[in-house]
Amino acid sequence: MSKKDDFENAADAFEREDYETAYKLFLPLAEQGDAGAQFNLGGIYDNGQGVPQDYEEAEKWWRLSAEQGHTKAQFNLGLMYHNGQGVPQDYEEAEKWYRLASEKGVARAQCNLGVMYDKGLGVPQDYAEAERWWRLAAEQGYAGAQFNLGKMYYEGLGVPQDYKEAEKWSRLAAEQENAYAQCNLGVMYELGKGVPQDYEEAFKWFRLAAEQGYAVAEYNLGQTYYEGQGVPQDYEEAEKWYRLASEKEYASAQFNLGGMYELGQGVPQDYKEAFKWYRLSAEQGDAGAQFNVGQMYYEGLGVPQDYKETEKWYQLSAEQEHAKAQCNLGLMYANGLEIPQDYKKAEKWLRLSAEQGYAYAQCNLGLMYAKGLEIPQDYKK
C-alpha cells in the first residue's frame, strides 16, 4: 500500500471520528517526514483526540510540519506562541510564523499579523502595516480582517477617517455573522455615520450581535428597548439585555441595571440590588457608578449611611471629572461631613465642577466668594 493510500485511510478514520485509528495511521507517516501527517498529528494532540491532550507534542509536530512549509502548521505554531499555549508566550516567534504563512496568502495569518502590528506585539506598532495585512486578508473574504479594516476607517487609524469605507467593510463582515461587525454596523445606523440614521436598522444589527452573546451588543440592545429607539419602549426587555451584558462584567450595563433597580423600571424597586450593580460597575472604574455608590452611602439607600465611604467614592468619580461628584465632594469639604472642614479643597472641587457648567456648583462657588470663606471676598465673582 502506498503512502498516499495510508494517508487517505488515516484521513478517512479521522472523518469517521475514529481518532485512535487515525493516530496509529498518521504516526508512522509523520515519523517518515510527511508534512500533512505531521500537521494532522499536531491537531490530534492539540485537541486530545484518541490520545491525552498534550500541547508540547502538538507544538513538536506542528514545528516539523511548519519547517517543511506547511502553511496551516505555520499559522497554528504562530497561534501557540501568540497565546502561550504549550510554549512560553513569545510574540517575536508568533510574528515569524504568522509572516511565513501570510506571505503564502493564508488569510487568518494575515489577519493576526495585522493585529500584531496594530498592538505592537513582537514588532514596532505600525498602523499602516496593520492596514496592509488586514486588507490582504479582507480581500480574501476573511470576516475578522474585514471587521478590523472597517474599525480602522471608522477611527481613522492608519488611514483617513472614512465612514463609508467603514460601513462597507463592516457590512461585509456583519453579513458573515461577525458579531463585532454587526454591533459596529448597528452603531453606524444609530448615529447616522456612513449611512442614513435608521434606528430600526440599528436595532436589527444589535439584535443579531446580541443573540451571539456579544456583551456590547447586549448593552446596546438594552439601550434601544430602554429608550424606545426603533422598537416600542419596553423596560422588561431592557432589563433582560442589560442583565446578560452585566453578567459578562460590562460596566455600562451594570450601571444601567443598577439604575433600573433604583427607579423600579422593569423590576421591583430594590435599593440593595441597585447598590450591588452600581458597585460592580464602580469597581471597574465607571465614574457615574462611583458617584451613585457615593450617593447611596450618603443617603443610606440599600446600605448603612456612611460619609467616609461617600467621600471615597465621590473622590474616585471626581478625579474622572464627574461634575456632580466634584460638586458634592466640594460641599462635603465645605460642611465638614465626617472629614475635616477644608474651604480650600471645597473651592477647588466646586470650581472644577462649575467650569463644566454645573449650575449647582456655580451657585455654591458664588456663595463662597460672597461670604469670603478662606478665599478673598469678591461680590463680582
C-alpha positions as CSV (number, residue, x, y, z in Angstrom):
1,M,0.0,0.0,0.0
2,S,1.4,3.4,-1.0
3,K,1.9,6.3,1.4
4,K,-0.9,8.1,-0.4
5,D,-3.3,5.2,0.4
6,D,-2.1,5.2,4.0
7,F,-2.7,8.9,4.3
8,E,-6.2,8.6,2.8
9,N,-7.0,5.8,5.2
10,A,-5.8,7.9,8.2
11,A,-7.9,10.8,6.9
12,D,-11.0,8.6,6.5
13,A,-10.6,7.3,10.0
14,F,-10.3,10.9,11.3
15,E,-13.5,11.9,9.4
16,R,-15.3,8.9,11.0
17,E,-14.1,10.2,14.4
18,D,-12.1,7.0,14.9
19,Y,-9.3,9.0,16.3
20,E,-7.3,6.1,17.7
21,T,-7.1,4.5,14.3
22,A,-6.3,7.9,12.7
23,Y,-3.5,8.4,15.2
24,K,-2.0,5.0,14.6
25,L,-2.0,5.6,10.8
26,F,-0.7,9.1,10.9
27,L,2.1,8.4,13.3
28,P,4.4,6.3,11.0
29,L,3.8,8.8,8.2
30,A,4.7,11.7,10.4
31,E,7.8,9.9,11.6
32,Q,8.8,9.5,7.9
33,G,8.6,13.2,7.4
34,D,5.2,13.6,5.8
35,A,4.2,17.3,6.4
36,G,0.5,16.7,6.1
37,A,0.6,13.8,8.6
38,Q,2.7,15.8,11.0
39,F,0.2,18.7,10.8
40,N,-2.7,16.3,11.5
41,L,-0.9,14.6,14.3
42,G,-0.3,18.0,15.9
43,G,-4.0,18.7,15.7
44,I,-4.8,15.3,17.3
45,Y,-2.5,16.1,20.3
46,D,-3.8,19.7,20.5
47,N,-7.4,18.5,20.8
48,G,-6.8,15.3,22.7
49,Q,-8.4,13.1,20.1
50,G,-7.6,9.5,20.7
51,V,-4.6,10.5,22.8
52,P,-4.3,12.6,26.0
53,Q,-4.2,16.3,25.2
54,D,-0.6,17.4,25.0
55,Y,0.3,20.9,23.8
56,E,4.0,20.1,23.8
57,E,3.5,17.2,21.4
58,A,1.3,19.4,19.3
59,E,4.0,22.0,19.1
60,K,6.6,19.4,18.2
61,W,4.7,18.0,15.3
62,W,3.4,21.4,14.0
63,R,7.0,22.7,14.1
64,L,8.2,19.7,12.0
65,S,5.4,20.3,9.5
66,A,5.9,24.1,9.5
67,E,9.6,23.8,8.8
68,Q,8.6,22.0,5.6
69,G,6.5,25.0,4.6
70,H,3.0,23.6,5.6
71,T,1.1,26.9,5.9
72,K,-1.6,25.7,8.3
73,A,1.1,24.3,10.6
74,Q,2.9,27.7,10.4
75,F,-0.3,29.5,11.4
76,N,-1.0,27.1,14.2
77,L,2.5,27.4,15.5
78,G,2.2,31.2,15.4
79,L,-1.0,31.0,17.3
80,M,0.6,28.8,20.0
81,Y,3.4,31.3,20.6
82,H,0.9,34.2,20.4
83,N,-1.3,32.7,23.2
84,G,1.5,31.0,25.1
85,Q,-0.3,27.6,24.8
86,G,2.1,24.7,25.3
87,V,5.1,27.1,24.8
88,P,6.2,30.3,26.6
89,Q,4.4,33.3,25.1
90,D,6.7,34.8,22.5
91,Y,5.4,37.5,20.2
92,E,8.5,37.5,18.1
93,E,8.2,33.8,17.4
94,A,4.5,34.2,16.7
95,E,5.2,37.0,14.2
96,K,7.8,34.9,12.5
97,W,5.4,32.0,11.8
98,Y,2.5,34.3,11.0
99,R,4.6,36.1,8.4
100,L,5.7,32.9,6.7
101,A,2.1,31.8,6.4
102,S,0.9,35.3,5.5
103,E,3.4,35.6,2.6
104,K,1.8,32.4,1.2
105,G,-1.7,34.1,1.3
106,V,-3.1,32.5,4.5
107,A,-5.9,34.9,5.4
108,R,-6.1,34.0,9.1
109,A,-2.3,34.5,9.4
110,Q,-2.5,37.9,7.6
111,C,-5.2,39.0,10.0
112,N,-3.2,38.0,13.1
113,L,-0.1,39.6,11.7
114,G,-2.1,42.8,11.3
115,V,-3.2,42.5,14.9
116,M,0.5,42.3,16.0
117,Y,1.3,45.5,14.0
118,D,-1.8,47.2,15.4
119,K,-0.9,46.5,19.0
120,G,2.9,46.5,18.6
121,L,3.4,42.8,19.7
122,G,6.7,41.4,18.6
123,V,7.1,44.3,16.1
124,P,7.0,48.1,16.3
125,Q,3.5,49.4,16.3
126,D,2.6,50.4,12.7
127,Y,-0.9,51.1,11.7
128,A,0.0,51.3,8.0
129,E,1.4,47.7,8.2
130,A,-1.7,46.6,10.1
131,E,-3.9,48.0,7.4
132,R,-1.9,46.4,4.7
133,W,-2.2,42.9,6.1
134,W,-5.8,43.3,7.1
135,R,-6.7,44.5,3.6
136,L,-5.0,41.4,2.1
137,A,-7.0,39.1,4.4
138,A,-10.2,41.2,4.0
139,E,-10.0,41.0,0.2
140,Q,-10.0,37.2,0.6
141,G,-13.3,37.4,2.5
142,Y,-11.9,36.9,6.0
143,A,-14.5,38.4,8.3
144,G,-12.2,39.2,11.2
145,A,-10.0,41.3,8.9
146,Q,-12.9,43.0,7.3
147,F,-14.1,44.0,10.8
148,N,-10.7,45.3,11.7
149,L,-10.4,47.2,8.5
150,G,-13.8,48.8,9.0
151,K,-12.8,49.8,12.5
152,M,-9.6,51.4,11.2
153,Y,-11.6,53.5,8.8
154,Y,-14.2,54.4,11.5
155,E,-11.5,55.6,13.9
156,G,-9.1,57.0,11.2
157,L,-6.1,54.8,12.4
158,G,-3.5,54.3,9.7
159,V,-6.0,55.5,7.1
160,P,-8.0,58.7,6.6
161,Q,-11.3,58.5,8.6
162,D,-13.9,57.4,6.1
163,Y,-17.3,56.3,7.4
164,K,-18.5,55.0,4.0
165,E,-15.4,52.7,3.8
166,A,-16.0,51.7,7.4
167,E,-19.6,50.8,6.6
168,K,-18.5,48.8,3.5
169,W,-16.1,46.6,5.4
170,S,-18.2,46.3,8.5
171,R,-21.2,45.2,6.4
172,L,-19.1,42.5,4.6
173,A,-18.0,41.1,8.0
174,A,-21.5,41.5,9.5
175,E,-23.1,39.5,6.7
176,Q,-20.7,36.7,7.6
177,E,-22.2,36.8,11.2
178,N,-19.2,38.5,12.8
179,A,-20.8,39.8,16.0
180,Y,-18.3,42.7,16.5
181,A,-19.0,44.0,13.0
182,Q,-22.8,43.6,13.4
183,C,-22.6,45.7,16.5
184,N,-20.5,48.3,14.9
185,L,-22.8,48.5,11.9
186,G,-25.7,49.0,14.4
187,V,-23.8,51.9,15.9
188,M,-23.3,53.5,12.5
189,Y,-27.0,53.3,11.8
190,E,-27.8,54.6,15.3
191,L,-25.5,57.7,14.8
192,G,-26.0,58.1,11.0
193,K,-22.3,57.7,10.2
194,G,-21.7,56.5,6.7
195,V,-25.4,55.6,6.4
196,P,-28.7,57.4,6.9
197,Q,-29.7,57.4,10.5
198,D,-32.1,54.5,11.0
199,Y,-33.0,53.2,14.4
200,E,-34.8,50.1,13.1
201,E,-31.7,49.0,11.2
202,A,-29.6,49.7,14.3
203,F,-31.9,47.5,16.3
204,K,-31.7,44.8,13.7
205,W,-27.9,44.6,13.8
206,F,-27.6,45.0,17.6
207,R,-30.0,42.1,18.0
208,L,-28.1,39.8,15.6
209,A,-24.9,40.5,17.5
210,A,-26.6,40.2,20.9
211,E,-28.0,36.8,20.1
212,Q,-24.4,35.7,19.6
213,G,-23.7,36.7,23.2
214,Y,-21.6,39.8,22.5
215,A,-21.8,41.9,25.6
216,V,-21.5,45.3,24.0
217,A,-24.4,44.5,21.6
218,E,-26.5,43.2,24.5
219,Y,-26.0,46.5,26.2
220,N,-26.8,48.5,23.1
221,L,-29.9,46.4,22.5
222,G,-31.0,47.1,26.1
223,Q,-30.5,50.8,25.4
224,T,-32.8,50.6,22.3
225,Y,-35.5,49.0,24.4
226,Y,-35.0,51.4,27.3
227,E,-35.2,54.5,25.1
228,G,-37.7,53.1,22.6
229,Q,-35.5,53.7,19.6
230,G,-36.5,51.6,16.6
231,V,-38.8,49.5,18.9
232,P,-41.6,50.2,21.3
233,Q,-40.2,51.2,24.7
234,D,-40.0,48.1,26.9
235,Y,-38.3,48.2,30.3
236,E,-38.6,44.4,30.9
237,E,-36.7,43.7,27.6
238,A,-34.2,46.4,28.5
239,E,-33.6,44.8,31.9
240,K,-33.2,41.4,30.2
241,W,-30.4,42.5,27.9
242,Y,-28.7,44.7,30.4
243,R,-28.6,41.7,32.8
244,L,-27.0,39.5,30.1
245,A,-24.3,42.1,29.5
246,S,-23.9,42.8,33.2
247,E,-23.3,39.1,33.9
248,K,-20.4,39.4,31.5
249,E,-19.0,42.2,33.6
250,Y,-19.8,45.0,31.1
251,A,-19.6,48.1,33.4
252,S,-22.1,50.3,31.5
253,A,-24.7,47.6,31.6
254,Q,-24.2,47.1,35.3
255,F,-24.6,50.8,35.8
256,N,-27.9,50.9,33.8
257,L,-29.2,47.8,35.6
258,G,-28.5,49.5,38.9
259,G,-30.5,52.4,37.7
260,M,-33.5,50.3,36.8
261,Y,-33.5,48.7,40.3
262,E,-33.1,52.2,41.9
263,L,-36.1,53.6,39.9
264,G,-38.2,50.4,39.8
265,Q,-38.2,50.3,36.0
266,G,-39.0,46.8,34.6
267,V,-38.2,45.3,38.0
268,P,-39.5,45.9,41.6
269,Q,-37.6,48.9,43.2
270,D,-34.8,47.4,45.2
271,Y,-32.1,49.7,46.6
272,K,-29.9,46.7,47.7
273,E,-29.9,45.3,44.1
274,A,-29.3,48.8,42.8
275,F,-26.3,49.2,45.1
276,K,-24.9,45.8,44.1
277,W,-24.9,46.6,40.4
278,Y,-23.6,50.2,40.9
279,R,-20.8,48.9,43.0
280,L,-19.8,46.2,40.5
281,S,-19.7,48.9,37.8
282,A,-17.9,51.4,40.1
283,E,-15.2,48.8,40.9
284,Q,-14.4,48.7,37.1
285,G,-13.9,52.5,37.2
286,D,-17.2,53.8,35.8
287,A,-17.4,57.4,37.0
288,G,-21.2,57.6,37.0
289,A,-21.5,54.4,39.1
290,Q,-18.8,55.6,41.5
291,F,-20.9,58.8,42.0
292,N,-24.1,56.7,42.6
293,V,-22.4,54.4,45.1
294,G,-21.2,57.5,46.9
295,Q,-24.7,59.0,46.8
296,M,-26.3,55.7,48.1
297,Y,-23.8,55.8,51.1
298,Y,-24.7,59.5,51.6
299,E,-28.4,58.8,51.7
300,G,-28.3,55.3,53.3
301,L,-30.1,53.7,50.4
302,G,-29.5,49.9,50.3
303,V,-26.5,50.3,52.6
304,P,-26.0,51.9,56.0
305,Q,-25.3,55.6,55.8
306,D,-21.5,56.1,55.8
307,Y,-20.0,59.6,55.0
308,K,-16.4,58.2,54.8
309,E,-17.5,55.8,52.1
310,T,-19.4,58.6,50.4
311,E,-16.2,60.7,50.3
312,K,-14.1,57.8,49.0
313,W,-16.5,57.1,46.0
314,Y,-17.1,60.8,45.3
315,Q,-13.3,61.3,45.2
316,L,-12.8,58.5,42.7
317,S,-15.6,59.8,40.5
318,A,-14.5,63.5,40.8
319,E,-11.0,62.5,39.7
320,Q,-12.6,61.3,36.5
321,E,-14.2,64.8,36.0
322,H,-17.7,63.8,37.0
323,A,-19.2,67.3,37.6
324,K,-21.8,66.2,40.2
325,A,-19.2,64.2,42.2
326,Q,-16.9,67.2,42.2
327,C,-19.7,69.4,43.4
328,N,-20.8,67.1,46.2
329,L,-17.2,66.5,47.3
330,G,-16.7,70.2,47.4
331,L,-19.8,70.6,49.6
332,M,-18.6,67.8,51.9
333,Y,-15.3,69.7,52.5
334,A,-17.3,72.9,52.9
335,N,-19.6,71.4,55.6
336,G,-17.0,69.1,57.2
337,L,-19.1,65.9,56.9
338,E,-17.0,63.2,58.7
339,I,-14.0,64.8,57.0
340,P,-12.1,67.9,58.2
341,Q,-13.7,71.1,57.1
342,D,-11.4,72.5,54.3
343,Y,-12.6,75.5,52.4
344,K,-9.6,75.4,50.0
345,K,-10.5,71.9,48.9
346,A,-14.1,72.9,48.8
347,E,-13.3,75.8,46.5
348,K,-11.1,73.5,44.3
349,W,-13.8,70.9,43.7
350,L,-16.6,73.4,43.3
351,R,-14.6,75.3,40.8
352,L,-13.8,72.2,38.7
353,S,-17.5,71.3,38.7
354,A,-18.6,74.9,37.9
355,E,-16.2,75.1,35.0
356,Q,-18.0,72.2,33.5
357,G,-21.2,74.2,33.6
358,Y,-22.9,72.5,36.6
359,A,-25.2,75.2,37.9
360,Y,-25.4,74.0,41.5
361,A,-21.6,74.1,41.8
362,Q,-21.6,77.6,40.2
363,C,-24.2,78.8,42.8
364,N,-22.3,77.3,45.8
365,L,-18.9,78.7,44.5
366,G,-20.6,82.1,44.2
367,L,-21.8,81.8,47.8
368,M,-18.2,81.1,48.9
369,Y,-17.0,84.2,47.3
370,A,-19.8,86.2,48.7
371,K,-19.0,85.0,52.2
372,G,-15.3,85.1,51.8
373,L,-14.8,81.6,53.2
374,E,-11.0,81.4,53.3
375,I,-10.9,83.0,49.8
376,P,-11.0,86.7,49.2
377,Q,-14.5,88.1,49.4
378,D,-15.5,89.0,45.9
379,Y,-19.1,90.1,45.1
380,K,-18.3,90.4,41.4
381,K,-17.3,86.7,41.2
